[in-house]
Amino acid sequence: MVQIVLSLSEKKDKELRQLAIEKYEGKKGALSKVVEEGIELVKNQKQKTRAEKDFWEMVNNAKDLGIGKFTREEANER
């Protein structure tokens, strides 16, 4: 385990401590757990954003599938 020193505004310090109390009932290591979960959330959001960007890039760059034009009636024929 590594120790770090952070500078937070008083407002964010209170919010962080309140989250730790609510989630972990103030148990030992609660602040660390809340910070670690925050890091995971940011990392997952970044991955999600990248995946969405990749998806839309694929959609926008997709080649014509060659289905051709057809009327509604032709599409509904069985």
mmCIF file as gemmi writes it, N, C-alpha and C atoms, coordinates in Angstrom:
data_model
loop_
_atom_site.group_PDB
_atom_site.id
_atom_site.type_symbol
_atom_site.label_atom_id
_atom_site.label_alt_id
_atom_site.label_comp_id
_atom_site.label_asym_id
_atom_site.label_entity_id
_atom_site.label_seq_id
_atom_site.pdbx_PDB_ins_code
_atom_site.Cartn_x
_atom_site.Cartn_y
_atom_site.Cartn_z
_atom_site.occupancy
_atom_site.B_iso_or_equiv
_atom_site.pdbx_formal_charge
_atom_site.auth_seq_id
_atom_site.auth_asym_id
_atom_site.pdbx_PDB_model_num
ATOM 1 N N . MET Axp A 1 ? 0.851 -1.171 0 1 0 ? 1 A 1
ATOM 2 C CA . MET Axp A 1 ? 0 0 0 1 0 ? 1 A 1
ATOM 3 C C . MET Axp A 1 ? 0.895 1.232 0 1 0 ? 1 A 1
ATOM 4 N N . VAL Axp A 2 ? 0.543 2.221 -0.805 1 0 ? 2 A 1
ATOM 5 C CA . VAL Axp A 2 ? 1.309 3.448 -0.943 1 0 ? 2 A 1
ATOM 6 C C . VAL Axp A 2 ? 0.535 4.578 -0.268 1 0 ? 2 A 1
ATOM 7 N N . GLN Axp A 3 ? 1.244 5.463 0.38 1 0 ? 3 A 1
ATOM 8 C CA . GLN Axp A 3 ? 0.616 6.627 0.986 1 0 ? 3 A 1
ATOM 9 C C . GLN Axp A 3 ? 0.838 7.84 0.095 1 0 ? 3 A 1
ATOM 10 N N . ILE Axp A 4 ? -0.203 8.651 -0.068 1 0 ? 4 A 1
ATOM 11 C CA . ILE Axp A 4 ? -0.08 9.882 -0.832 1 0 ? 4 A 1
ATOM 12 C C . ILE Axp A 4 ? -0.694 11.018 -0.02 1 0 ? 4 A 1
ATOM 13 N N . VAL Axp A 5 ? -0.3 12.227 -0.362 1 0 ? 5 A 1
ATOM 14 C CA . VAL Axp A 5 ? -0.854 13.41 0.282 1 0 ? 5 A 1
ATOM 15 C C . VAL Axp A 5 ? -1.644 14.171 -0.771 1 0 ? 5 A 1
ATOM 16 N N . LEU Axp A 6 ? -2.896 14.514 -0.45 1 0 ? 6 A 1
ATOM 17 C CA . LEU Axp A 6 ? -3.765 15.231 -1.37 1 0 ? 6 A 1
ATOM 18 C C . LEU Axp A 6 ? -4.143 16.583 -0.789 1 0 ? 6 A 1
ATOM 19 N N . SER Axp A 7 ? -4.389 17.515 -1.672 1 0 ? 7 A 1
ATOM 20 C CA . SER Axp A 7 ? -4.955 18.798 -1.268 1 0 ? 7 A 1
ATOM 21 C C . SER Axp A 7 ? -6.352 18.88 -1.854 1 0 ? 7 A 1
ATOM 22 N N . LEU Axp A 8 ? -7.344 19 -0.984 1 0 ? 8 A 1
ATOM 23 C CA . LEU Axp A 8 ? -8.739 19.104 -1.403 1 0 ? 8 A 1
ATOM 24 C C . LEU Axp A 8 ? -9.345 20.36 -0.802 1 0 ? 8 A 1
ATOM 25 N N . SER Axp A 9 ? -10.335 20.879 -1.486 1 0 ? 9 A 1
ATOM 26 C CA . SER Axp A 9 ? -11.085 21.981 -0.886 1 0 ? 9 A 1
ATOM 27 C C . SER Axp A 9 ? -11.829 21.422 0.329 1 0 ? 9 A 1
ATOM 28 N N . GLU Axp A 10 ? -12.195 22.296 1.23 1 0 ? 10 A 1
ATOM 29 C CA . GLU Axp A 10 ? -12.924 21.832 2.422 1 0 ? 10 A 1
ATOM 30 C C . GLU Axp A 10 ? -14.229 21.163 2.03 1 0 ? 10 A 1
ATOM 31 N N . LYS Axp A 11 ? -14.881 21.708 1.007 1 0 ? 11 A 1
ATOM 32 C CA . LYS Axp A 11 ? -16.151 21.132 0.542 1 0 ? 11 A 1
ATOM 33 C C . LYS Axp A 11 ? -15.95 19.692 0.065 1 0 ? 11 A 1
ATOM 34 N N . LYS Axp A 12 ? -14.92 19.459 -0.778 1 0 ? 12 A 1
ATOM 35 C CA . LYS Axp A 12 ? -14.676 18.112 -1.302 1 0 ? 12 A 1
ATOM 36 C C . LYS Axp A 12 ? -14.204 17.162 -0.204 1 0 ? 12 A 1
ATOM 37 N N . ASP Axp A 13 ? -13.453 17.691 0.762 1 0 ? 13 A 1
ATOM 38 C CA . ASP Axp A 13 ? -13.027 16.871 1.9 1 0 ? 13 A 1
ATOM 39 C C . ASP Axp A 13 ? -14.251 16.381 2.673 1 0 ? 13 A 1
ATOM 40 N N . LYS Axp A 14 ? -15.188 17.281 2.936 1 0 ? 14 A 1
ATOM 41 C CA . LYS Axp A 14 ? -16.416 16.893 3.658 1 0 ? 14 A 1
ATOM 42 C C . LYS Axp A 14 ? -17.228 15.881 2.855 1 0 ? 14 A 1
ATOM 43 N N . GLU Axp A 15 ? -17.313 16.111 1.534 1 0 ? 15 A 1
ATOM 44 C CA . GLU Axp A 15 ? -18.052 15.181 0.683 1 0 ? 15 A 1
ATOM 45 C C . GLU Axp A 15 ? -17.412 13.803 0.688 1 0 ? 15 A 1
ATOM 46 N N . LEU Axp A 16 ? -16.09 13.756 0.581 1 0 ? 16 A 1
ATOM 47 C CA . LEU Axp A 16 ? -15.367 12.488 0.589 1 0 ? 16 A 1
ATOM 48 C C . LEU Axp A 16 ? -15.588 11.742 1.898 1 0 ? 16 A 1
ATOM 49 N N . ARG Axp A 17 ? -15.462 12.456 2.992 1 0 ? 17 A 1
ATOM 50 C CA . ARG Axp A 17 ? -15.656 11.835 4.302 1 0 ? 17 A 1
ATOM 51 C C . ARG Axp A 17 ? -17.099 11.378 4.5 1 0 ? 17 A 1
ATOM 52 N N . GLN Axp A 18 ? -18.049 12.145 4 1 0 ? 18 A 1
ATOM 53 C CA . GLN Axp A 18 ? -19.453 11.754 4.106 1 0 ? 18 A 1
ATOM 54 C C . GLN Axp A 18 ? -19.729 10.493 3.296 1 0 ? 18 A 1
ATOM 55 N N . LEU Axp A 19 ? -19.151 10.417 2.105 1 0 ? 19 A 1
ATOM 56 C CA . LEU Axp A 19 ? -19.298 9.202 1.298 1 0 ? 19 A 1
ATOM 57 C C . LEU Axp A 19 ? -18.728 7.987 2.024 1 0 ? 19 A 1
ATOM 58 N N . ALA Axp A 20 ? -17.566 8.163 2.633 1 0 ? 20 A 1
ATOM 59 C CA . ALA Axp A 20 ? -16.926 7.057 3.364 1 0 ? 20 A 1
ATOM 60 C C . ALA Axp A 20 ? -17.79 6.617 4.533 1 0 ? 20 A 1
ATOM 61 N N . ILE Axp A 21 ? -18.384 7.567 5.225 1 0 ? 21 A 1
ATOM 62 C CA . ILE Axp A 21 ? -19.247 7.23 6.364 1 0 ? 21 A 1
ATOM 63 C C . ILE Axp A 21 ? -20.492 6.502 5.885 1 0 ? 21 A 1
ATOM 64 N N . GLU Axp A 22 ? -21.11 7.023 4.823 1 0 ? 22 A 1
ATOM 65 C CA . GLU Axp A 22 ? -22.342 6.416 4.314 1 0 ? 22 A 1
ATOM 66 C C . GLU Axp A 22 ? -22.113 5.012 3.777 1 0 ? 22 A 1
ATOM 67 N N . LYS Axp A 23 ? -21.032 4.845 3.037 1 0 ? 23 A 1
ATOM 68 C CA . LYS Axp A 23 ? -20.813 3.549 2.376 1 0 ? 23 A 1
ATOM 69 C C . LYS Axp A 23 ? -20.16 2.518 3.282 1 0 ? 23 A 1
ATOM 70 N N . TYR Axp A 24 ? -19.193 2.957 4.084 1 0 ? 24 A 1
ATOM 71 C CA . TYR Axp A 24 ? -18.427 2.002 4.877 1 0 ? 24 A 1
ATOM 72 C C . TYR Axp A 24 ? -18.557 2.229 6.378 1 0 ? 24 A 1
ATOM 73 N N . GLU Axp A 25 ? -19.514 3.05 6.77 1 0 ? 25 A 1
ATOM 74 C CA . GLU Axp A 25 ? -19.797 3.303 8.18 1 0 ? 25 A 1
ATOM 75 C C . GLU Axp A 25 ? -18.557 3.74 8.948 1 0 ? 25 A 1
ATOM 76 N N . GLY Axp A 26 ? -17.674 4.465 8.273 1 0 ? 26 A 1
ATOM 77 C CA . GLY Axp A 26 ? -16.497 5.015 8.932 1 0 ? 26 A 1
ATOM 78 C C . GLY Axp A 26 ? -15.452 3.995 9.346 1 0 ? 26 A 1
ATOM 79 N N . LYS Axp A 27 ? -15.508 2.799 8.783 1 0 ? 27 A 1
ATOM 80 C CA . LYS Axp A 27 ? -14.536 1.761 9.142 1 0 ? 27 A 1
ATOM 81 C C . LYS Axp A 27 ? -13.138 2.131 8.659 1 0 ? 27 A 1
ATOM 82 N N . LYS Axp A 28 ? -12.159 1.476 9.219 1 0 ? 28 A 1
ATOM 83 C CA . LYS Axp A 28 ? -10.767 1.717 8.861 1 0 ? 28 A 1
ATOM 84 C C . LYS Axp A 28 ? -10.571 1.507 7.358 1 0 ? 28 A 1
ATOM 85 N N . GLY Axp A 29 ? -9.888 2.434 6.717 1 0 ? 29 A 1
ATOM 86 C CA . GLY Axp A 29 ? -9.613 2.33 5.292 1 0 ? 29 A 1
ATOM 87 C C . GLY Axp A 29 ? -10.744 2.811 4.401 1 0 ? 29 A 1
ATOM 88 N N . ALA Axp A 30 ? -11.792 3.377 5.013 1 0 ? 30 A 1
ATOM 89 C CA . ALA Axp A 30 ? -12.958 3.796 4.233 1 0 ? 30 A 1
ATOM 90 C C . ALA Axp A 30 ? -12.611 4.883 3.216 1 0 ? 30 A 1
ATOM 91 N N . LEU Axp A 31 ? -11.808 5.863 3.606 1 0 ? 31 A 1
ATOM 92 C CA . LEU Axp A 31 ? -11.431 6.925 2.669 1 0 ? 31 A 1
ATOM 93 C C . LEU Axp A 31 ? -10.68 6.357 1.474 1 0 ? 31 A 1
ATOM 94 N N . SER Axp A 32 ? -9.752 5.454 1.744 1 0 ? 32 A 1
ATOM 95 C CA . SER Axp A 32 ? -8.984 4.832 0.658 1 0 ? 32 A 1
ATOM 96 C C . SER Axp A 32 ? -9.893 4.071 -0.292 1 0 ? 32 A 1
ATOM 97 N N . LYS Axp A 33 ? -10.868 3.342 0.268 1 0 ? 33 A 1
ATOM 98 C CA . LYS Axp A 33 ? -11.777 2.57 -0.573 1 0 ? 33 A 1
ATOM 99 C C . LYS Axp A 33 ? -12.611 3.48 -1.474 1 0 ? 33 A 1
ATOM 100 N N . VAL Axp A 34 ? -13.083 4.59 -0.918 1 0 ? 34 A 1
ATOM 101 C CA . VAL Axp A 34 ? -13.887 5.519 -1.716 1 0 ? 34 A 1
ATOM 102 C C . VAL Axp A 34 ? -13.048 6.118 -2.848 1 0 ? 34 A 1
ATOM 103 N N . VAL Axp A 35 ? -11.81 6.482 -2.554 1 0 ? 35 A 1
ATOM 104 C CA . VAL Axp A 35 ? -10.927 7.043 -3.588 1 0 ? 35 A 1
ATOM 105 C C . VAL Axp A 35 ? -10.635 5.988 -4.654 1 0 ? 35 A 1
ATOM 106 N N . GLU Axp A 36 ? -10.343 4.758 -4.254 1 0 ? 36 A 1
ATOM 107 C CA . GLU Axp A 36 ? -10.071 3.689 -5.221 1 0 ? 36 A 1
ATOM 108 C C . GLU Axp A 36 ? -11.28 3.429 -6.112 1 0 ? 36 A 1
ATOM 109 N N . GLU Axp A 37 ? -12.482 3.447 -5.521 1 0 ? 37 A 1
ATOM 110 C CA . GLU Axp A 37 ? -13.689 3.253 -6.326 1 0 ? 37 A 1
ATOM 111 C C . GLU Axp A 37 ? -13.862 4.403 -7.312 1 0 ? 37 A 1
ATOM 112 N N . GLY Axp A 38 ? -13.542 5.611 -6.893 1 0 ? 38 A 1
ATOM 113 C CA . GLY Axp A 38 ? -13.618 6.759 -7.783 1 0 ? 38 A 1
ATOM 114 C C . GLY Axp A 38 ? -12.682 6.618 -8.965 1 0 ? 38 A 1
ATOM 115 N N . ILE Axp A 39 ? -11.49 6.12 -8.706 1 0 ? 39 A 1
ATOM 116 C CA . ILE Axp A 39 ? -10.519 5.893 -9.78 1 0 ? 39 A 1
ATOM 117 C C . ILE Axp A 39 ? -11.067 4.874 -10.779 1 0 ? 39 A 1
ATOM 118 N N . GLU Axp A 40 ? -11.653 3.799 -10.278 1 0 ? 40 A 1
ATOM 119 C CA . GLU Axp A 40 ? -12.229 2.777 -11.157 1 0 ? 40 A 1
ATOM 120 C C . GLU Axp A 40 ? -13.38 3.35 -11.988 1 0 ? 40 A 1
ATOM 121 N N . LEU Axp A 41 ? -14.216 4.189 -11.362 1 0 ? 41 A 1
ATOM 122 C CA . LEU Axp A 41 ? -15.323 4.8 -12.104 1 0 ? 41 A 1
ATOM 123 C C . LEU Axp A 41 ? -14.818 5.674 -13.239 1 0 ? 41 A 1
ATOM 124 N N . VAL Axp A 42 ? -13.799 6.472 -12.973 1 0 ? 42 A 1
ATOM 125 C CA . VAL Axp A 42 ? -13.231 7.334 -14.012 1 0 ? 42 A 1
ATOM 126 C C . VAL Axp A 42 ? -12.63 6.482 -15.127 1 0 ? 42 A 1
ATOM 127 N N . LYS Axp A 43 ? -11.913 5.429 -14.75 1 0 ? 43 A 1
ATOM 128 C CA . LYS Axp A 43 ? -11.292 4.548 -15.743 1 0 ? 43 A 1
ATOM 129 C C . LYS Axp A 43 ? -12.354 3.869 -16.609 1 0 ? 43 A 1
ATOM 130 N N . ASN Axp A 44 ? -13.424 3.367 -15.971 1 0 ? 44 A 1
ATOM 131 C CA . ASN Axp A 44 ? -14.489 2.703 -16.725 1 0 ? 44 A 1
ATOM 132 C C . ASN Axp A 44 ? -15.221 3.67 -17.634 1 0 ? 44 A 1
ATOM 133 N N . GLN Axp A 45 ? -15.434 4.901 -17.175 1 0 ? 45 A 1
ATOM 134 C CA . GLN Axp A 45 ? -16.094 5.903 -18.002 1 0 ? 45 A 1
ATOM 135 C C . GLN Axp A 45 ? -15.241 6.225 -19.222 1 0 ? 45 A 1
ATOM 136 N N . LYS Axp A 46 ? -13.94 6.304 -19.021 1 0 ? 46 A 1
ATOM 137 C CA . LYS Axp A 46 ? -13.033 6.584 -20.136 1 0 ? 46 A 1
ATOM 138 C C . LYS Axp A 46 ? -13.092 5.459 -21.166 1 0 ? 46 A 1
ATOM 139 N N . GLN Axp A 47 ? -13.115 4.198 -20.694 1 0 ? 47 A 1
ATOM 140 C CA . GLN Axp A 47 ? -13.19 3.055 -21.602 1 0 ? 47 A 1
ATOM 141 C C . GLN Axp A 47 ? -14.52 3.046 -22.347 1 0 ? 47 A 1
ATOM 142 N N . LYS Axp A 48 ? -15.6 3.39 -21.632 1 0 ? 48 A 1
ATOM 143 C CA . LYS Axp A 48 ? -16.927 3.427 -22.251 1 0 ? 48 A 1
ATOM 144 C C . LYS Axp A 48 ? -16.967 4.499 -23.333 1 0 ? 48 A 1
ATOM 145 N N . THR Axp A 49 ? -16.422 5.656 -23.04 1 0 ? 49 A 1
ATOM 146 C CA . THR Axp A 49 ? -16.392 6.743 -24.007 1 0 ? 49 A 1
ATOM 147 C C . THR Axp A 49 ? -15.594 6.345 -25.239 1 0 ? 49 A 1
ATOM 148 N N . ARG Axp A 50 ? -14.464 5.677 -25.032 1 0 ? 50 A 1
ATOM 149 C CA . ARG Axp A 50 ? -13.636 5.235 -26.156 1 0 ? 50 A 1
ATOM 150 C C . ARG Axp A 50 ? -14.389 4.197 -26.989 1 0 ? 50 A 1
ATOM 151 N N . ALA Axp A 51 ? -15.098 3.279 -26.325 1 0 ? 51 A 1
ATOM 152 C CA . ALA Axp A 51 ? -15.847 2.252 -27.05 1 0 ? 51 A 1
ATOM 153 C C . ALA Axp A 51 ? -16.975 2.88 -27.861 1 0 ? 51 A 1
ATOM 154 N N . GLU Axp A 52 ? -17.662 3.864 -27.276 1 0 ? 52 A 1
ATOM 155 C CA . GLU Axp A 52 ? -18.724 4.542 -28.022 1 0 ? 52 A 1
ATOM 156 C C . GLU Axp A 52 ? -18.159 5.268 -29.237 1 0 ? 52 A 1
ATOM 157 N N . LYS Axp A 53 ? -17.026 5.926 -29.062 1 0 ? 53 A 1
ATOM 158 C CA . LYS Axp A 53 ? -16.387 6.628 -30.179 1 0 ? 53 A 1
ATOM 159 C C . LYS Axp A 53 ? -16.016 5.638 -31.282 1 0 ? 53 A 1
ATOM 160 N N . ASP Axp A 54 ? -15.414 4.502 -30.9 1 0 ? 54 A 1
ATOM 161 C CA . ASP Axp A 54 ? -15.038 3.48 -31.877 1 0 ? 54 A 1
ATOM 162 C C . ASP Axp A 54 ? -16.257 2.936 -32.607 1 0 ? 54 A 1
ATOM 163 N N . PHE Axp A 55 ? -17.351 2.709 -31.866 1 0 ? 55 A 1
ATOM 164 C CA . PHE Axp A 55 ? -18.576 2.196 -32.468 1 0 ? 55 A 1
ATOM 165 C C . PHE Axp A 55 ? -19.104 3.15 -33.528 1 0 ? 55 A 1
ATOM 166 N N . TRP Axp A 56 ? -19.22 4.451 -33.166 1 0 ? 56 A 1
ATOM 167 C CA . TRP Axp A 56 ? -19.765 5.413 -34.117 1 0 ? 56 A 1
ATOM 168 C C . TRP Axp A 56 ? -18.834 5.621 -35.295 1 0 ? 56 A 1
ATOM 169 N N . GLU Axp A 57 ? -17.55 5.484 -35.084 1 0 ? 57 A 1
ATOM 170 C CA . GLU Axp A 57 ? -16.609 5.584 -36.194 1 0 ? 57 A 1
ATOM 171 C C . GLU Axp A 57 ? -16.832 4.432 -37.169 1 0 ? 57 A 1
ATOM 172 N N . MET Axp A 58 ? -17.052 3.218 -36.63 1 0 ? 58 A 1
ATOM 173 C CA . MET Axp A 58 ? -17.334 2.07 -37.493 1 0 ? 58 A 1
ATOM 174 C C . MET Axp A 58 ? -18.635 2.271 -38.257 1 0 ? 58 A 1
ATOM 175 N N . VAL Axp A 59 ? -19.662 2.767 -37.575 1 0 ? 59 A 1
ATOM 176 C CA . VAL Axp A 59 ? -20.954 2.987 -38.227 1 0 ? 59 A 1
ATOM 177 C C . VAL Axp A 59 ? -20.812 4.015 -39.339 1 0 ? 59 A 1
ATOM 178 N N . ASN Axp A 60 ? -20.143 5.11 -39.054 1 0 ? 60 A 1
ATOM 179 C CA . ASN Axp A 60 ? -20.003 6.176 -40.046 1 0 ? 60 A 1
ATOM 180 C C . ASN Axp A 60 ? -19.101 5.778 -41.208 1 0 ? 60 A 1
ATOM 181 N N . ASN Axp A 61 ? -18.205 4.835 -41.004 1 0 ? 61 A 1
ATOM 182 C CA . ASN Axp A 61 ? -17.288 4.413 -42.063 1 0 ? 61 A 1
ATOM 183 C C . ASN Axp A 61 ? -17.708 3.108 -42.723 1 0 ? 61 A 1
ATOM 184 N N . ALA Axp A 62 ? -18.886 2.609 -42.374 1 0 ? 62 A 1
ATOM 185 C CA . ALA Axp A 62 ? -19.341 1.334 -42.918 1 0 ? 62 A 1
ATOM 186 C C . ALA Axp A 62 ? -19.569 1.444 -44.419 1 0 ? 62 A 1
ATOM 187 N N . LYS Axp A 63 ? -19.209 0.416 -45.109 1 0 ? 63 A 1
ATOM 188 C CA . LYS Axp A 63 ? -19.407 0.358 -46.567 1 0 ? 63 A 1
ATOM 189 C C . LYS Axp A 63 ? -20.857 -0.005 -46.852 1 0 ? 63 A 1
ATOM 190 N N . ASP Axp A 64 ? -21.297 0.347 -48.049 1 0 ? 64 A 1
ATOM 191 C CA . ASP Axp A 64 ? -22.631 -0.031 -48.493 1 0 ? 64 A 1
ATOM 192 C C . ASP Axp A 64 ? -22.718 -1.549 -48.514 1 0 ? 64 A 1
ATOM 193 N N . LEU Axp A 65 ? -23.763 -2.084 -47.921 1 0 ? 65 A 1
ATOM 194 C CA . LEU Axp A 65 ? -23.9 -3.538 -47.847 1 0 ? 65 A 1
ATOM 195 C C . LEU Axp A 65 ? -24.452 -4.138 -49.133 1 0 ? 65 A 1
ATOM 196 N N . GLY Axp A 66 ? -24.801 -3.319 -50.098 1 0 ? 66 A 1
ATOM 197 C CA . GLY Axp A 66 ? -25.238 -3.835 -51.39 1 0 ? 66 A 1
ATOM 198 C C . GLY Axp A 66 ? -26.629 -4.41 -51.397 1 0 ? 66 A 1
ATOM 199 N N . ILE Axp A 67 ? -27.445 -4.026 -50.457 1 0 ? 67 A 1
ATOM 200 C CA . ILE Axp A 67 ? -28.804 -4.557 -50.412 1 0 ? 67 A 1
ATOM 201 C C . ILE Axp A 67 ? -29.616 -4.014 -51.579 1 0 ? 67 A 1
ATOM 202 N N . GLY Axp A 68 ? -29.348 -2.793 -51.964 1 0 ? 68 A 1
ATOM 203 C CA . GLY Axp A 68 ? -30.059 -2.192 -53.087 1 0 ? 68 A 1
ATOM 204 C C . GLY Axp A 68 ? -31.326 -1.506 -52.637 1 0 ? 68 A 1
ATOM 205 N N . LYS Axp A 69 ? -31.969 -0.841 -53.573 1 0 ? 69 A 1
ATOM 206 C CA . LYS Axp A 69 ? -33.204 -0.133 -53.266 1 0 ? 69 A 1
ATOM 207 C C . LYS Axp A 69 ? -34.385 -1.047 -53.479 1 0 ? 69 A 1
ATOM 208 N N . PHE Axp A 70 ? -35.404 -0.84 -52.668 1 0 ? 70 A 1
ATOM 209 C CA . PHE Axp A 70 ? -36.622 -1.631 -52.798 1 0 ? 70 A 1
ATOM 210 C C . PHE Axp A 70 ? -37.775 -0.825 -52.223 1 0 ? 70 A 1
ATOM 211 N N . THR Axp A 71 ? -38.969 -1.204 -52.647 1 0 ? 71 A 1
ATOM 212 C CA . THR Axp A 71 ? -40.166 -0.521 -52.153 1 0 ? 71 A 1
ATOM 213 C C . THR Axp A 71 ? -40.628 -1.192 -50.869 1 0 ? 71 A 1
ATOM 214 N N . ARG Axp A 72 ? -41.522 -0.514 -50.179 1 0 ? 72 A 1
ATOM 215 C CA . ARG Axp A 72 ? -42.081 -1.079 -48.955 1 0 ? 72 A 1
ATOM 216 C C . ARG Axp A 72 ? -42.788 -2.401 -49.249 1 0 ? 72 A 1
ATOM 217 N N . GLU Axp A 73 ? -43.497 -2.456 -50.363 1 0 ? 73 A 1
ATOM 218 C CA . GLU Axp A 73 ? -44.217 -3.673 -50.721 1 0 ? 73 A 1
ATOM 219 C C . GLU Axp A 73 ? -43.25 -4.831 -50.96 1 0 ? 73 A 1
ATOM 220 N N . GLU Axp A 74 ? -42.145 -4.538 -51.651 1 0 ? 74 A 1
ATOM 221 C CA . GLU Axp A 74 ? -41.14 -5.569 -51.913 1 0 ? 74 A 1
ATOM 222 C C . GLU Axp A 74 ? -40.525 -6.061 -50.607 1 0 ? 74 A 1
ATOM 223 N N . ALA Axp A 75 ? -40.318 -5.155 -49.675 1 0 ? 75 A 1
ATOM 224 C CA . ALA Axp A 75 ? -39.723 -5.54 -48.414 1 0 ? 75 A 1
ATOM 225 C C . ALA Axp A 75 ? -40.673 -6.436 -47.611 1 0 ? 75 A 1
ATOM 226 N N . ASN Axp A 76 ? -41.978 -6.225 -47.781 1 0 ? 76 A 1
ATOM 227 C CA . ASN Axp A 76 ? -42.949 -6.982 -46.999 1 0 ? 76 A 1
ATOM 228 C C . ASN Axp A 76 ? -43.421 -8.26 -47.688 1 0 ? 76 A 1
ATOM 229 N N . GLU Axp A 77 ? -42.959 -8.5 -48.917 1 0 ? 77 A 1
ATOM 230 C CA . GLU Axp A 77 ? -43.327 -9.739 -49.615 1 0 ? 77 A 1
ATOM 231 C C . GLU Axp A 77 ? -42.737 -10.931 -48.881 1 0 ? 77 A 1
ATOM 232 N N . ARG Axp A 78 ? -43.468 -12.01 -48.947 1 0 ? 78 A 1
ATOM 233 C CA . ARG Axp A 78 ? -42.98 -13.227 -48.261 1 0 ? 78 A 1
ATOM 234 C C . ARG Axp A 78 ? -42.665 -14.283 -49.248 1 0 ? 78 A 1
